[in-house]
């Protein structure tokens, strides 16, 4: 399997599990309807862990353009590989969103609220203040990248410290779970441009009953915020832990 294929499949799995849990919670007449924010946050955390376990040994499981840009900017990967990774992530995200649409096919017509339908695919702010929304996305992605670099470090994963090498993706999922619980309220914590933009494109293209608009006015926030925050997180980690 190539790195391109791995990133596409991994991001598709991420979106199937992640957007899938949102669909289960917000769409009408599902078994999980109304089960709440903790279910969403837990589902996204497990989505990250499972997707990373599935393809991490091939591509490193970035599954997120913000991580790819941060790693390329700080020399953790060849910059020439970044466009390939990002293209794969976007394609995988669109495909994953289409799978969620198919899985919940009878429930779109049962859900009259267009905002709920869009919310399955992408994020929206609880209070629309674009500068504040951008800052929140940047802070969340800063924590994602910084913790993703710091938590599964060699020191933490060595047998002498009580961890095995197999815990890295699980720890990454716990980071996303924690971000969702602590910082997800203002914007829905995209913290990943592909996670938001790919499904938003799918929402625009798919024949979803009564879907409404795709809110393109807001679409730049969950792209720019994560990229800026991811860069800051990687740079600060490099400064703080370079010895």
Residue, then its C-alpha position, 0 to 999 in steps of 0.5 A: x500500500x502506498x502512502x497516498x492510499x494509506x492516507x486516503x483510506x485512513x481519512x475515509x475511516x476517520x470520517x466514517x466513524x466521526x461523521x457517523x457518530x454525529x449522524x447517529x446523535x442528530x438525525x431523527x429516528x436513529x437509535x442514538x438520537x439525542x445521546x449528546x455531546x459526550x457520545x460525539x466526543x468519544x466517537x471522534x476520539x475512537x475514530x482517530x485511534x482506529x484510523x491511525x491503527x489501520x494505516x499508521x505503519x504505512x504513512x504515519x497516519x497524519x489524516x489531517x492537513x494541519x499536521x502534514x503542514x506542521x510536520x513539513x514546516x518543521x522538517x519532520x517529513x519531506x516538504x515535497x510529500x505534503x501535497x500528496x498527503x493533503x490530496x489523499x486526505x481530502x479525497x478520503x474525507x469526501x469518500x467517507x462523508x458519502x459513506x455516512x450519507x448512504x449509511x443513514x439514507x432513510x434518516x435525511x428525509x426524517x430530519x427537517x432541520x437543515x442545520x442538523x443535516x449540515x452538522x453531520x458533515x462539517x462544523x459550525x460555531x455556536x456563536x458566530x464571531x469569526x475572529x473568536x471562532x478562528x482563535x478557538x480552532x487555532x487553540x484546539x489544533x495547537x493542543x492537538x499537534x503539541x500533545x500528539x508530538x509530546x505524549x507518544x514520545x520515545x520516553x513515554x512509550x519505552x518499556x521502562x516507563x510502562x508503555x508499549x509501542x502499541x499505545x500511540x494511536x490510542x493516546x492520539x484518540x484520547x487527545x482528540x477526546x479531551x479536546x472535544x470535551x474541553x474546547x469543542x463547545x464554541x466551534x465543534x472542534x474541526x481541528x482538521x481542514x480535511x475533516x471539515x472541508x472534504x465533507x462540506x464538499x460532499x454535502x454540496x454535491x450529494x442529493x440530500x433531501x432538503x439539505x439547505x446551503x453548505x455555509x461557505x462563508x464559514x468554511x475558511x475558518x476550520x481550514x485556516x485556524x487548524x493550519x495556524x494552530x498546528x504550525x504553532x504547536x509544532x514550532x513550540x514543541x520543537x523549541x521546548x524539547x530541542x536539546 
